[in-house]
């Protein structure tokens, strides 16, 4: 009986203190999530451009199907 209690206790501790499995699949990482273009005049000509650096930090292919300005 003592061996059974000890086994249950050891298994319980292993479950409580074990690390959860790392997520698998694609994971997106962006250098900055926002860009402030500042104050723009309505009469100004030209355009404002900014490039976001996006990286796949996961372990499978990352597919970006739609991009919308926010």
C-alpha positions as protocol buffer text, in pm:
chain_id: "A"
residue {
  index: 1
  type: UNK
  ca { x: 0 y: 0 z: 0 }
}
residue {
  index: 2
  type: UNK
  ca { x: 287 y: 237 z: 80 }
}
residue {
  index: 3
  type: UNK
  ca { x: 440 y: 173 z: -260 }
}
residue {
  index: 4
  type: UNK
  ca { x: 112 y: 259 z: -435 }
}
residue {
  index: 5
  type: UNK
  ca { x: 73 y: 583 z: -240 }
}
residue {
  index: 6
  type: UNK
  ca { x: 435 y: 676 z: -315 }
}
residue {
  index: 7
  type: UNK
  ca { x: 387 y: 598 z: -686 }
}
residue {
  index: 8
  type: UNK
  ca { x: 73 y: 815 z: -704 }
}
residue {
  index: 9
  type: UNK
  ca { x: 253 y: 1096 z: -521 }
}
residue {
  index: 10
  type: UNK
  ca { x: 554 y: 1083 z: -756 }
}
residue {
  index: 11
  type: UNK
  ca { x: 334 y: 1076 z: -1067 }
}
residue {
  index: 12
  type: UNK
  ca { x: 126 y: 1365 z: -934 }
}
residue {
  index: 13
  type: UNK
  ca { x: 438 y: 1573 z: -874 }
}
residue {
  index: 14
  type: UNK
  ca { x: 563 y: 1495 z: -1223 }
}
residue {
  index: 15
  type: UNK
  ca { x: 237 y: 1620 z: -1373 }
}
residue {
  index: 16
  type: UNK
  ca { x: 231 y: 1936 z: -1164 }
}
residue {
  index: 17
  type: UNK
  ca { x: 593 y: 2039 z: -1220 }
}
residue {
  index: 18
  type: UNK
  ca { x: 643 y: 1928 z: -1580 }
}
residue {
  index: 19
  type: UNK
  ca { x: 664 y: 2191 z: -1852 }
}
residue {
  index: 20
  type: UNK
  ca { x: 379 y: 2204 z: -2102 }
}
residue {
  index: 21
  type: UNK
  ca { x: 471 y: 2103 z: -2455 }
}
residue {
  index: 22
  type: UNK
  ca { x: 592 y: 2386 z: -2675 }
}
residue {
  index: 23
  type: UNK
  ca { x: 332 y: 2493 z: -2931 }
}
residue {
  index: 24
  type: UNK
  ca { x: 393 y: 2366 z: -3280 }
}
residue {
  index: 25
  type: UNK
  ca { x: 298 y: 2522 z: -3610 }
}
residue {
  index: 26
  type: UNK
  ca { x: 360 y: 2864 z: -3758 }
}
residue {
  index: 27
  type: UNK
  ca { x: 417 y: 3159 z: -3525 }
}
residue {
  index: 28
  type: UNK
  ca { x: 439 y: 3517 z: -3648 }
}
residue {
  index: 29
  type: UNK
  ca { x: 684 y: 3765 z: -3500 }
}
residue {
  index: 30
  type: UNK
  ca { x: 677 y: 4136 z: -3593 }
}
residue {
  index: 31
  type: UNK
  ca { x: 952 y: 4386 z: -3510 }
}
residue {
  index: 32
  type: UNK
  ca { x: 697 y: 4660 z: -3426 }
}
residue {
  index: 33
  type: UNK
  ca { x: 318 y: 4633 z: -3426 }
}
residue {
  index: 34
  type: UNK
  ca { x: 244 y: 5002 z: -3486 }
}
residue {
  index: 35
  type: UNK
  ca { x: 372 y: 5285 z: -3699 }
}
residue {
  index: 36
  type: UNK
  ca { x: 294 y: 5652 z: -3634 }
}
residue {
  index: 37
  type: UNK
  ca { x: 315 y: 5858 z: -3954 }
}
residue {
  index: 38
  type: UNK
  ca { x: 279 y: 6180 z: -3758 }
}
residue {
  index: 39
  type: UNK
  ca { x: 59 y: 6471 z: -3867 }
}
residue {
  index: 40
  type: UNK
  ca { x: -8 y: 6494 z: -4240 }
}
residue {
  index: 41
  type: UNK
  ca { x: -157 y: 6790 z: -4426 }
}
residue {
  index: 42
  type: UNK
  ca { x: -448 y: 6721 z: -4658 }
}
residue {
  index: 43
  type: UNK
  ca { x: -286 y: 6934 z: -4931 }
}
residue {
  index: 44
  type: UNK
  ca { x: 43 y: 6744 z: -4916 }
}
residue {
  index: 45
  type: UNK
  ca { x: 140 y: 6535 z: -5215 }
}
residue {
  index: 46
  type: UNK
  ca { x: 332 y: 6211 z: -5204 }
}
residue {
  index: 47
  type: UNK
  ca { x: 291 y: 5908 z: -4988 }
}
residue {
  index: 48
  type: UNK
  ca { x: 398 y: 5766 z: -4656 }
}
residue {
  index: 49
  type: UNK
  ca { x: 573 y: 5430 z: -4657 }
}
residue {
  index: 50
  type: UNK
  ca { x: 682 y: 5195 z: -4382 }
}
residue {
  index: 51
  type: UNK
  ca { x: 806 y: 4837 z: -4393 }
}
residue {
  index: 52
  type: UNK
  ca { x: 720 y: 4594 z: -4114 }
}
residue {
  index: 53
  type: UNK
  ca { x: 967 y: 4310 z: -4064 }
}
residue {
  index: 54
  type: UNK
  ca { x: 775 y: 3984 z: -4024 }
}
residue {
  index: 55
  type: UNK
  ca { x: 940 y: 3656 z: -3929 }
}
residue {
  index: 56
  type: UNK
  ca { x: 811 y: 3303 z: -3888 }
}
residue {
  index: 57
  type: UNK
  ca { x: 943 y: 3177 z: -3554 }
}
residue {
  index: 58
  type: UNK
  ca { x: 743 y: 2854 z: -3566 }
}
residue {
  index: 59
  type: UNK
  ca { x: 831 y: 2515 z: -3699 }
}
residue {
  index: 60
  type: UNK
  ca { x: 608 y: 2499 z: -4008 }
}
residue {
  index: 61
  type: UNK
  ca { x: 521 y: 2724 z: -4303 }
}
residue {
  index: 62
  type: UNK
  ca { x: 352 y: 3057 z: -4227 }
}
residue {
  index: 63
  type: UNK
  ca { x: 100 y: 3159 z: -4493 }
}
residue {
  index: 64
  type: UNK
  ca { x: -27 y: 3520 z: -4493 }
}
residue {
  index: 65
  type: UNK
  ca { x: -348 y: 3530 z: -4694 }
}
residue {
  index: 66
  type: UNK
  ca { x: -483 y: 3878 z: -4625 }
}
residue {
  index: 67
  type: UNK
  ca { x: -336 y: 4208 z: -4511 }
}
residue {
  index: 68
  type: UNK
  ca { x: -554 y: 4505 z: -4417 }
}
residue {
  index: 69
  type: UNK
  ca { x: -442 y: 4851 z: -4307 }
}
residue {
  index: 70
  type: UNK
  ca { x: -585 y: 4935 z: -3973 }
}
